[in-house]
Amino acid sequence: MTQAEPVQQPTSLLEALDCSCSRWAPRPALVCGGHSVRYEVFRNRARSLASAYTDLGIRPGDRILCQLSNCPEHLIAVYGAWTCGAVHAGIDRQSTPAELASRAALIDPAAIVYESPSGDWDEALQMLRRRCPNAKIIVKTCARIAPGFLSLGELIGTGAASSDFQKQQSDCPAVIFFSSGTTGKPKAAIGLHDNLQKRWLRLSMKLGFSPEDVHLAHLPLAHGFGLMMAMSALLTGGRLVLMDGFSRDVVFRILEEEGITVLNGSSAHFQLVASRLECGQSAPGSLRVGVGSAAAFPLPLLRTILNEWGIQFMFMYGSSEGVGVVTTDRNDILLGSVGRPAPGSVAIQDTEGCPLPVGQAGEIVFSRRVFPVRYWGAHVDGAGVENSASIGDWFHSGDRGRLDEEGRLYVLGRMQLQINRGGLKIDPAEVEQAIQELPGIADAIVIGVHDSIVGERVFAFVVPADESALTLEYLRIALSKSLAHFKLPEGLQILDRIPLTSVGKPDLESLRKGAPDLVRNDIAQN
C-alpha cells in the first residue's frame, strides 16, 4: 500500500482539500446509504454552495452555524463555507432549537444550516427565526419550505460552480468548536486554517492513511473528533463511509460490506464491536487501524485490540480547544498512559496554580505557547480572536492527572463534575437547571454514575414540591424540549431532601453511593 503524500505543502484547509479533490478526482470520496460521491463532484457541489452563499451576501469571516446529520450535505456545507471564506461552526444534530439559538448567540452567524432532529419543522423554524432574526436559515428537507427559509438542496444544486473565490489566509479561522465547560456556559473555540491542516495531515501521515483506506464516519461530524477524523481521511484520498449514529450490528455489517480499514470512537464503540466477535476471533474484516478517544479504555479492551485484533491503535487525549496528547506506543497504552507530551507542553498544577513534582496528582494544564487556545467573543482583538496574552500562560483542562519519571501522562478523572457519556460531555448544572425549571420541582441534583459500556450515565435526584407522582418517563419527555437526547436522565431517585455536607454543600459522595444500578442499554438505543 502506497502512503498518500500531499502534492504540495498547503497553507489552509481549503487549499489542502482542493488538492485532494484534484488529485483523486474520479475516486469515491463519500459513501452514504449505498450512494457515493466522487471527489470531483464533492468539490463542484461545495463550489456551487459557496457561490450561492456569496449571492446571499455571506462574506469572508462570516460564521455559518451547521446542524446536520452525518450525511454528504454536512461535509459539502463545511467545504462550501471554507470556499467562500466563511467560518464553519458545527453543532450536535440532537440539539434542540433552544440550544442551537444559544450557540448562535455566541458567534452571531450569517447563516444557519438546519435539519430538524424531531421532524417538528414549523415550531422549530419559527423559534429559530424569532431568536436569530438576522441569520439566513437554510433547511435540509424534502418537504415544502415556508416563505422566508431556504432549501439546502436547491442552493447546492442551482448555484454556479465557480472557482473564482478569495484565497484563504493561513491565520484565518476555519472552524469554531463548541466546548461544554464545567460552568454550563459553552465556549466557542477557534481552529485556524494552517494549524488545523498541519495537525490533520500530520495525523494522517502518522497512521499511514492512503487512498486505499476506507474510513467509517459514525462519530458526529459536528464534534471536533468526528470532523478531524473525517477530514484526515479526505485529505489523503480515502473513502469515507457516513453513518448517522452507532448500532453494533449495523456497524459490524458495514465493516464487512464496505471493507472498513479505519475505525474511530470511544471505548464504548470498540467494546460493542468486540462483543459482537466470537471468542478468539481476530479483528473484523479488513480493519487495520483504530483511533480511540473521549474516555479511558479499560485494560482488558486494550489487550483485545492490541493483542487479539493485532491492529495499529492510537489513543488521543484532548479537548475541543485543540490541546492534547496522542500515542501509538503499545507499551505506554497498556500501562494506562495517554502518551508522552513534548517537554514543556504539559504540566501538573495544584489548585493554586503551582507546579507539582513528578508522580504527584493535580490538574493537567497545557502551555498556551504550544497550544494557542482561542475563543470567539472573549478577550478579543479587532478580528474577533481572543488575545491569549490577557488570560495567562496555561490552559486548564479540568482533568486530574500525573506525569511519571519517563514523561508519560496519566489521566485520573475530572477535577470537577462534568459527565462523560460515551465521549459526549454533559454539564450537570445545565441538566439540574432544566429540571428545577419544571413545575412541581423543589430541588434537584444530577451526577454521573459509572457504566461499563458508555463510561457514565446521567442520574437525577429530585425533590418534588408536592405529592404528585414523578416518573423517569415524565422527566425525560418534559426535558426533551430543552435538552439534547444524550443529556436526559437515565436514572431517577425521589428524595425528601438533598443531603448536605457539614459546610452546607450537596453531599455528592453519599448520593453517588446511594445511586442504584441503572439498566444497561445498548448505546445504539440511546
Backbone torsions as a table, in degrees:
resi	resn	phi	psi	omega
1	MET	NA	130.5	-178.7
2	THR	-92.8	124.1	180.0
3	GLN	-71.4	139.1	-179.1
4	ALA	-74.5	133.5	175.3
5	GLU	-121.3	137.6	177.5
6	PRO	-63.5	141.8	-179.6
7	VAL	-63.0	-39.6	178.2
8	GLN	-145.6	165.3	-179.4
9	GLN	-80.1	107.7	-179.2
10	PRO	-74.3	162.9	179.1
11	THR	-116.5	-0.5	178.1
12	SER	-152.2	161.8	175.3
13	LEU	-61.2	-38.1	179.7
14	LEU	-61.9	-46.6	-179.9
15	GLU	-63.9	-40.0	179.7
16	ALA	-65.3	-40.8	-179.8
17	LEU	-71.2	-38.9	175.1
18	ASP	-59.6	-40.6	178.7
19	CYS	-61.5	-42.0	179.0
20	SER	-62.6	-44.8	-177.2
21	CYS	-68.0	-29.1	175.8
22	SER	-76.8	-43.1	-174.8
23	ARG	-69.8	-37.6	-176.4
24	TRP	-117.7	36.3	-173.3
25	ALA	-47.2	-47.8	-174.9
26	PRO	-82.8	-6.3	-176.2
27	ARG	-82.8	152.8	177.3
28	PRO	-70.6	130.2	178.2
29	ALA	-99.5	-48.5	-174.6
30	LEU	-122.8	137.1	175.7
31	VAL	-128.1	129.5	-179.5
32	CYS	-152.7	124.3	177.7
33	GLY	59.1	33.3	179.3
34	GLY	85.3	-4.7	179.4
35	HIS	-108.1	143.0	-179.4
36	SER	-120.1	153.9	178.1
37	VAL	-124.0	121.3	179.4
38	ARG	-72.9	159.0	-179.6
39	TYR	-57.3	-42.3	-179.0
40	GLU	-65.7	-36.3	177.6
41	VAL	-70.7	-39.6	176.2
42	PHE	-55.3	-48.1	-179.7
43	ARG	-66.5	-42.7	-178.9
44	ASN	-63.6	-39.8	179.1
45	ARG	-68.6	-36.8	176.4
46	ALA	-64.6	-40.7	178.9
47	ARG	-68.4	-35.2	176.1
48	SER	-62.8	-44.7	178.6
49	LEU	-65.4	-39.6	179.1
50	ALA	-62.3	-39.2	177.2
51	SER	-63.3	-42.0	178.3
52	ALA	-64.1	-40.6	176.7
53	TYR	-58.5	-45.3	-179.5
54	THR	-61.5	-41.4	178.1
55	ASP	-64.1	-26.8	178.7
56	LEU	-82.5	-2.3	177.7
57	GLY	94.5	10.2	178.4
58	ILE	-78.3	129.5	-172.6
59	ARG	-118.3	162.9	176.7
60	PRO	-53.4	134.2	-178.3
61	GLY	94.3	-17.8	176.2
62	ASP	-66.3	150.9	178.5
63	ARG	-99.1	140.8	174.9
64	ILE	-121.2	114.9	-178.7
65	LEU	-88.9	125.1	-170.5
66	CYS	-122.3	119.4	175.2
67	GLN	-121.3	89.8	-179.1
68	LEU	-131.7	157.2	174.7
69	SER	-73.0	178.2	176.2
70	ASN	-76.9	85.5	-177.4
71	CYS	-137.1	163.4	179.1
72	PRO	-55.6	-36.0	-179.1
73	GLU	-59.9	-30.9	179.5
74	HIS	-62.3	-49.0	-179.0
75	LEU	-72.4	-31.5	173.6
76	ILE	-63.2	-38.3	178.8
77	ALA	-66.2	-39.7	177.1
78	VAL	-62.4	-51.5	-179.2
79	TYR	-61.9	-41.1	179.6
80	GLY	-64.5	-39.1	177.5
81	ALA	-61.9	-47.6	179.9
82	TRP	-63.1	-36.7	-176.2
83	THR	-64.2	-36.6	179.7
84	CYS	-92.4	5.2	175.9
85	GLY	91.0	4.8	-178.6
86	ALA	-83.5	169.8	-180.0
87	VAL	-105.9	125.9	179.5
88	HIS	-85.2	135.7	175.9
89	ALA	-132.9	112.3	-178.2
90	GLY	-94.0	145.2	175.3
91	ILE	-133.5	145.4	-173.4
92	ASP	-54.2	137.8	-179.2
93	ARG	-57.8	-30.1	-177.1
94	GLN	-82.8	-4.9	-176.6
95	SER	-63.8	143.0	178.5
96	THR	-78.8	163.7	175.3
97	PRO	-55.5	-35.0	178.7
98	ALA	-65.2	-41.9	177.9
99	GLU	-66.8	-39.5	178.2
100	LEU	-61.5	-44.0	-179.5
101	ALA	-65.3	-35.9	179.6
102	SER	-67.4	-36.1	176.4
103	ARG	-70.0	-37.1	178.3
104	ALA	-61.1	-36.1	-179.8
105	ALA	-63.2	-24.9	179.8
106	LEU	-75.1	-31.4	-169.9
107	ILE	-123.1	-5.1	178.5
108	ASP	50.3	67.1	-174.8
109	PRO	-71.7	148.5	173.9
110	ALA	-78.6	-25.3	-179.5
111	ALA	-149.1	151.8	175.0
112	ILE	-124.9	123.8	176.5
113	VAL	-100.7	118.6	-164.6
114	TYR	-128.1	139.2	172.1
115	GLU	-134.9	116.0	-174.8
116	SER	-63.0	130.3	176.8
117	PRO	-76.6	-14.3	-174.7
118	SER	-117.3	-13.5	-177.9
119	GLY	88.7	-4.0	179.4
120	ASP	-87.0	79.6	-170.4
121	TRP	-68.0	-52.7	-169.3
122	ASP	-58.2	-52.9	-177.6
123	GLU	-61.8	-44.0	-178.5
124	ALA	-64.0	-46.2	-178.2
125	LEU	-66.0	-39.5	179.6
126	GLN	-66.1	-36.6	176.8
127	MET	-65.1	-43.2	177.9
128	LEU	-61.9	-40.6	179.2
129	ARG	-62.7	-40.6	178.9
130	ARG	-67.6	-41.1	-175.2
131	ARG	-81.9	-25.1	-177.3
132	CYS	-129.0	66.8	-172.3
133	PRO	-65.7	-22.4	-175.4
134	ASN	-96.4	-6.5	-176.4
135	ALA	-91.4	140.5	168.8
136	LYS	-70.6	130.3	-179.3
137	ILE	-108.7	116.7	-174.5
138	ILE	-112.9	126.4	-169.1
139	VAL	-115.4	134.3	172.3
140	LYS	-93.8	107.7	179.8
141	THR	-165.1	155.9	173.6
142	CYS	-93.3	-9.6	-178.1
143	ALA	-80.5	165.5	177.4
144	ARG	-68.8	136.3	-177.0
145	ILE	-100.4	137.4	-179.7
146	ALA	-66.2	154.1	177.3
147	PRO	-55.7	142.2	-179.6
148	GLY	97.9	-8.9	178.0
149	PHE	-118.9	159.6	-175.1
150	LEU	-118.1	151.3	179.1
151	SER	-95.0	124.5	177.9
152	LEU	-62.0	-42.6	-179.7
153	GLY	-59.9	-40.3	179.1
154	GLU	-68.4	-38.2	179.5
155	LEU	-66.3	-37.6	177.8
156	ILE	-71.7	-36.4	-172.2
157	GLY	-87.6	-20.0	-173.5
158	THR	-110.4	-15.4	-179.3
159	GLY	-69.8	152.0	176.2
160	ALA	-77.3	132.6	-177.4
161	ALA	-78.2	67.0	-178.5
162	SER	-73.1	151.3	174.7
163	SER	-113.4	7.3	-176.3
164	ASP	-92.9	79.0	-179.6
165	PHE	-125.7	155.4	-179.6
166	GLN	-67.6	133.9	-179.9
167	LYS	-67.9	134.5	179.7
168	GLN	-71.9	138.5	174.1
169	GLN	-83.5	146.2	-174.1
170	SER	-63.5	-29.3	-176.8
171	ASP	-96.8	14.8	178.7
172	CYS	-85.3	146.9	174.5
173	PRO	-62.7	136.7	176.9
174	ALA	-109.7	-40.8	-174.4
175	VAL	-137.2	144.3	168.3
176	ILE	-112.2	122.8	177.7
177	PHE	-105.1	125.1	178.0
178	PHE	-84.9	119.7	178.8
179	SER	-102.0	142.0	179.5
180	SER	-99.6	99.8	-177.6
181	GLY	-79.8	172.0	-177.9
182	THR	-74.9	-7.3	179.9
183	THR	-88.0	-8.3	-176.2
184	GLY	84.9	1.1	179.3
185	LYS	-113.0	100.1	-178.2
186	PRO	-60.3	149.7	176.1
187	LYS	-114.6	156.0	-178.7
188	ALA	-105.2	93.9	-178.6
189	ALA	-80.1	140.0	-174.9
190	ILE	-102.0	133.1	170.7
191	GLY	-111.7	126.9	-177.1
192	LEU	-89.7	151.2	-175.7
193	HIS	-54.8	-54.4	-174.1
194	ASP	-68.1	-42.7	-178.9
195	ASN	-61.6	-45.1	-178.0
196	LEU	-67.7	-44.8	-177.0
197	GLN	-66.4	-33.7	177.2
198	LYS	-67.2	-45.7	-178.9
199	ARG	-64.1	-44.5	-174.8
200	TRP	-72.7	-35.2	174.9
201	LEU	-69.5	-37.1	177.8
202	ARG	-63.9	-40.4	176.0
203	LEU	-60.7	-45.5	-179.9
204	SER	-60.5	-43.3	179.8
205	MET	-66.8	-38.5	-178.8
206	LYS	-63.2	-35.1	-179.2
207	LEU	-94.2	1.3	176.4
208	GLY	68.6	31.3	179.3
209	PHE	-62.0	143.0	-178.7
210	SER	-146.1	171.6	177.3
211	PRO	-61.3	-17.9	178.8
212	GLU	-80.5	-10.8	-177.7
213	ASP	-78.4	145.6	175.9
214	VAL	-120.6	117.0	-173.2
215	HIS	-105.7	136.2	174.9
216	LEU	-93.8	122.5	-179.5
217	ALA	-109.3	78.9	175.2
218	HIS	-98.6	-19.0	177.1
219	LEU	-68.8	142.8	-178.7
220	PRO	-57.3	126.1	178.6
221	LEU	-67.9	-15.6	178.1
222	ALA	-75.7	-13.7	-179.0
223	HIS	-98.0	153.7	-176.1
224	GLY	-58.3	-44.2	-178.6
225	PHE	-63.7	-45.2	-179.2
226	GLY	-63.5	-44.2	-179.8
227	LEU	-67.8	-40.5	179.3
228	MET	-59.6	-47.1	-178.1
229	MET	-68.5	-36.4	177.9
230	ALA	-65.3	-45.6	-179.3
231	MET	-68.8	-34.3	177.2
232	SER	-62.6	-34.1	176.2
233	ALA	-68.5	-45.9	-175.8
234	LEU	-71.4	-30.6	179.6
235	LEU	-71.5	-11.8	-179.8
236	THR	-120.2	19.1	172.7
237	GLY	77.2	13.7	-179.0
238	GLY	-75.2	170.0	175.8
239	ARG	-101.0	125.4	-174.7
240	LEU	-107.0	114.4	179.8
241	VAL	-95.3	114.8	-174.4
242	LEU	-89.5	135.2	178.7
243	MET	-142.2	130.0	-177.2
244	ASP	-95.0	98.1	-178.0
245	GLY	97.7	178.2	-173.9
246	PHE	-132.5	120.0	172.5
247	SER	-127.2	125.2	-171.6
248	ARG	-53.0	-51.7	-174.9
249	ASP	-68.7	-38.7	178.9
250	VAL	-66.2	-44.0	179.0
251	VAL	-60.7	-42.4	-178.5
252	PHE	-63.0	-39.0	178.2
253	ARG	-64.7	-43.4	-179.4
254	ILE	-66.1	-38.1	177.1
255	LEU	-53.8	-42.3	-177.4
256	GLU	-80.7	-43.7	-176.3
257	GLU	-68.5	-39.3	-176.4
258	GLU	-91.6	-10.0	-177.2
259	GLY	67.7	45.0	-177.5
260	ILE	-59.8	130.9	177.7
261	THR	-107.8	-21.0	-177.0
262	VAL	-127.7	122.2	179.3
263	LEU	-121.3	131.7	-179.9
264	ASN	-121.1	159.3	174.8
265	GLY	154.5	-175.1	176.5
266	SER	-86.6	177.0	178.2
267	SER	-60.7	-33.3	180.0
268	ALA	-61.6	-40.2	-179.6
269	HIS	-66.1	-45.1	179.8
270	PHE	-67.8	-35.8	179.7
271	GLN	-64.7	-39.2	-179.5
272	LEU	-69.9	-35.4	174.9
273	VAL	-66.7	-43.1	-179.7
274	ALA	-61.9	-36.9	-178.7
275	SER	-68.7	-19.6	-180.0
276	ARG	-83.2	-21.0	-179.4
277	LEU	-79.7	147.0	174.6
278	GLU	-72.1	154.7	-178.7
279	CYS	-54.8	125.8	178.5
280	GLY	85.4	-6.0	-179.2
281	GLN	-72.4	142.1	-179.9
282	SER	-78.1	-174.5	-177.6
283	ALA	-56.2	145.5	-178.3
284	PRO	-65.5	134.9	171.9
285	GLY	54.2	-132.5	-175.0
286	SER	-98.4	16.7	-177.2
287	LEU	-56.7	129.7	179.7
288	ARG	-126.7	-20.9	-176.7
289	VAL	-135.1	136.8	171.6
290	GLY	-125.2	141.3	176.5
291	VAL	-126.7	117.8	-178.3
292	GLY	-110.5	146.2	179.0
293	SER	-159.5	-170.7	171.0
294	ALA	81.1	-44.9	-178.1
295	ALA	-151.8	163.8	-179.0
296	ALA	-63.3	145.3	177.0
297	PHE	-99.0	126.1	176.8
298	PRO	-59.7	145.1	-177.5
299	LEU	-57.9	-41.8	178.1
300	PRO	-60.0	-36.7	178.6
301	LEU	-68.3	-42.0	178.2
302	LEU	-61.1	-39.6	178.1
303	ARG	-64.0	-38.3	177.4
304	THR	-62.8	-46.9	-177.6
305	ILE	-64.8	-46.8	-172.9
306	LEU	-81.9	-38.9	-173.8
307	ASN	-95.7	-44.5	-177.2
308	GLU	-83.7	-46.5	178.6
309	TRP	-74.3	-36.4	178.2
310	GLY	70.3	27.7	-179.3
311	ILE	-98.3	163.6	172.1
312	GLN	-72.9	136.6	-177.3
313	PHE	-134.0	135.0	175.7
314	MET	-119.7	132.8	172.7
315	PHE	-107.1	133.6	-178.9
316	MET	-118.7	128.8	174.9
317	TYR	-121.1	128.1	179.9
318	GLY	175.9	-162.0	-177.1
319	SER	-143.9	173.6	-179.8
320	SER	-60.7	-23.3	-178.0
321	GLU	-72.2	-4.5	177.4
322	GLY	91.2	11.0	175.0
323	VAL	-94.6	152.7	177.9
324	GLY	165.3	176.3	179.5
325	VAL	-136.6	140.1	176.6
326	VAL	-130.0	153.8	175.9
327	THR	-152.4	147.5	171.0
328	THR	-119.4	7.4	-178.6
329	ASP	-74.7	110.8	-174.4
330	ARG	-62.5	-34.8	-179.7
331	ASN	-67.5	-43.2	178.0
332	ASP	-64.1	-41.2	179.9
333	ILE	-63.5	-44.0	-178.3
334	LEU	-71.5	-17.8	173.4
335	LEU	-79.3	-9.3	179.5
336	GLY	94.5	7.0	179.9
337	SER	-89.8	164.9	177.6
338	VAL	-103.9	10.2	177.5
339	GLY	122.4	-176.0	-178.2
340	ARG	-118.0	99.7	179.4
341	PRO	-63.7	152.3	177.9
342	ALA	-60.4	142.4	-179.8
343	PRO	-52.7	130.9	178.5
344	GLY	87.0	-9.0	-178.0
345	SER	-86.3	-23.0	-177.4
346	VAL	-136.2	142.8	176.1
347	ALA	-139.7	165.0	174.8
348	ILE	-114.7	126.2	-176.6
349	GLN	-124.4	156.2	173.8
350	ASP	-85.1	-176.4	-176.0
351	THR	-67.1	-14.8	178.0
352	GLU	-95.1	0.5	179.6
353	GLY	85.5	14.2	178.6
354	CYS	-92.7	142.4	-179.2
355	PRO	-66.0	144.2	179.0
356	LEU	-107.3	151.5	-179.1
357	PRO	-70.7	163.2	177.9
358	VAL	-54.6	134.2	177.6
359	GLY	93.4	-17.6	-179.0
360	GLN	-92.5	139.4	-175.8
361	ALA	-85.9	141.9	176.4
362	GLY	-166.9	-159.4	-179.6
363	GLU	-82.5	136.6	175.9
364	ILE	-80.3	124.7	178.2
365	VAL	-125.3	149.7	-177.2
366	PHE	-116.6	139.0	179.3
367	SER	-68.6	126.7	177.2
368	ARG	-72.5	-16.0	174.5
369	ARG	-70.8	-33.6	178.1
370	VAL	-87.5	-39.8	-179.0
371	PHE	-118.9	92.9	-175.8
372	PRO	-75.8	76.5	-178.3
373	VAL	-65.8	131.0	179.9
374	ARG	-137.0	146.5	178.3
375	TYR	-123.5	149.6	175.4
376	TRP	-81.0	130.6	170.8
377	GLY	85.6	4.6	179.4
378	ALA	-128.5	125.7	-178.9
379	HIS	52.0	49.0	-169.4
380	VAL	-93.9	157.4	172.4
381	ASP	-94.4	-167.9	-176.4
382	GLY	-63.9	-21.4	-179.4
383	ALA	-92.1	6.5	179.6
384	GLY	81.2	15.7	-177.2
385	VAL	-110.8	137.9	-177.6
386	GLU	-62.5	137.0	175.9
387	ASN	-89.1	101.7	-173.7
388	SER	-64.2	-19.8	-179.3
389	ALA	-64.8	-21.4	-176.2
390	SER	-89.5	-1.5	-172.2
391	ILE	-127.2	17.5	173.6
392	GLY	93.3	174.8	-174.3
393	ASP	-90.8	-12.5	-172.8
394	TRP	-125.2	140.5	171.6
395	PHE	-95.7	123.3	-176.9
396	HIS	-89.7	118.9	-175.0
397	SER	-77.8	-25.4	-173.2
398	GLY	80.8	3.5	179.1
399	ASP	-103.2	145.8	172.3
400	ARG	-87.9	142.5	178.5
401	GLY	-167.1	-179.7	177.1
402	ARG	-149.8	158.9	174.3
403	LEU	-112.8	140.7	177.0
404	ASP	-98.6	-178.3	-176.0
405	GLU	-62.9	-25.5	-179.3
406	GLU	-90.5	1.8	179.0
407	GLY	88.7	7.7	178.2
408	ARG	-75.3	142.0	177.9
409	LEU	-103.3	132.4	177.3
410	TYR	-118.7	130.4	179.0
411	VAL	-98.9	126.2	-172.1
412	LEU	-109.9	0.8	179.7
413	GLY	127.7	-179.0	-177.9
414	ARG	-81.4	141.4	171.1
415	MET	-68.0	-37.0	-179.6
416	GLN	-105.8	-149.3	-166.6
417	LEU	-118.1	15.9	-179.8
418	GLN	-58.7	137.3	-178.7
419	ILE	-92.7	133.2	179.6
420	ASN	-111.9	98.5	-178.3
421	ARG	-102.4	95.7	179.2
422	GLY	59.8	31.2	-179.8
423	GLY	95.8	-13.1	176.5
424	LEU	-90.6	121.5	-175.6
425	LYS	-87.3	132.1	-176.7
426	ILE	-127.0	129.2	176.9
427	ASP	-91.1	118.8	-178.7
428	PRO	-57.4	-34.2	-178.4
429	ALA	-61.5	-36.7	179.5
430	GLU	-65.6	-42.0	179.6
431	VAL	-69.8	-41.0	178.0
432	GLU	-59.1	-44.5	-179.5
433	GLN	-61.9	-41.8	179.8
434	ALA	-64.4	-39.2	178.2
435	ILE	-66.7	-44.4	-176.7
436	GLN	-66.4	-20.8	177.7
437	GLU	-82.3	-8.8	178.4
438	LEU	-75.3	149.1	177.5
439	PRO	-65.4	144.4	176.0
440	GLY	81.2	13.3	-179.2
441	ILE	-112.4	126.9	178.9
442	ALA	-93.2	-38.7	-177.1
443	ASP	-160.9	160.0	179.3
444	ALA	-158.7	144.0	173.1
445	ILE	-130.7	136.7	-179.5
446	VAL	-121.0	133.9	177.6
447	ILE	-133.4	168.1	171.2
448	GLY	-100.3	132.0	176.8
449	VAL	-111.1	144.7	-175.3
450	HIS	-61.6	141.0	175.4
451	ASP	-142.1	133.7	-174.7
452	SER	-71.5	-17.5	-178.1
453	ILE	-94.6	-56.5	-174.1
454	VAL	-103.8	5.3	178.0
455	GLY	93.5	-64.1	177.9
456	GLU	-144.2	149.9	173.0
457	ARG	-123.6	158.2	-176.0
458	VAL	-83.8	124.9	179.8
459	PHE	-125.5	133.4	-176.6
460	ALA	-115.0	132.1	169.1
461	PHE	-106.1	122.0	-172.3
462	VAL	-127.0	136.6	173.6
463	VAL	-106.5	109.9	179.6
464	PRO	-69.4	153.0	178.7
465	ALA	-86.3	-14.8	-179.3
466	ASP	-145.0	-166.3	-176.2
467	GLU	-87.8	4.4	-178.1
468	SER	-62.4	141.3	177.9
469	ALA	-70.4	134.8	179.4
470	LEU	-122.9	124.4	-179.4
471	THR	-117.3	160.2	177.1
472	LEU	-63.2	-39.5	179.6
473	GLU	-59.9	-45.9	178.8
474	TYR	-61.7	-43.8	-177.2
475	LEU	-61.2	-45.2	-178.6
476	ARG	-64.6	-41.5	179.3
477	ILE	-65.1	-44.1	-178.2
478	ALA	-65.2	-36.8	-177.0
479	LEU	-81.8	-17.6	-175.3
480	SER	-64.7	-15.9	178.4
481	LYS	-79.3	-18.1	-176.7
482	SER	-122.8	-14.3	-177.5
483	LEU	-125.2	147.1	174.3
484	ALA	-64.0	155.8	-173.8
485	HIS	-56.8	-40.4	-175.3
486	PHE	-71.9	-11.9	178.6
487	LYS	-90.7	-8.8	-175.6
488	LEU	-70.9	141.1	178.6
489	PRO	-58.0	140.3	176.3
490	GLU	-111.6	0.6	175.6
491	GLY	-149.4	148.6	-177.0
492	LEU	-143.5	135.2	171.7
493	GLN	-133.2	129.4	-179.7
494	ILE	-87.7	131.7	179.7
495	LEU	-123.2	154.6	172.6
496	ASP	-78.2	-30.0	178.2
497	ARG	-159.5	159.4	176.2
498	ILE	-85.8	123.8	179.0
499	PRO	-66.6	144.6	-176.9
500	LEU	-121.1	154.4	174.3
501	THR	-80.7	-179.7	-178.2
502	SER	-66.3	-20.2	179.4
503	VAL	-100.5	10.2	173.2
504	GLY	87.9	10.5	177.4
505	LYS	-95.3	154.2	176.7
506	PRO	-55.2	132.1	-179.0
507	ASP	-83.7	83.4	-174.8
508	LEU	-66.7	-32.3	-178.1
509	GLU	-65.7	-43.0	178.9
510	SER	-68.8	-34.8	176.4
511	LEU	-64.4	-43.1	-178.4
512	ARG	-64.2	-38.8	178.6
513	LYS	-67.8	-31.6	-177.3
514	GLY	-88.8	-3.8	-179.0
515	ALA	-70.2	122.8	178.6
516	PRO	-69.8	159.8	178.0
517	ASP	-62.5	142.3	176.9
518	LEU	-92.5	153.1	174.4
519	VAL	-66.3	130.0	-178.7
520	ARG	-82.4	109.9	179.0
521	ASN	-104.4	148.2	174.5
522	ASP	-60.3	136.3	-179.0
523	ILE	-58.2	-25.5	-179.3
524	ALA	-67.2	-21.2	-178.1
525	GLN	-90.1	-0.9	-174.7
526	ASN	-122.3	NA	NA
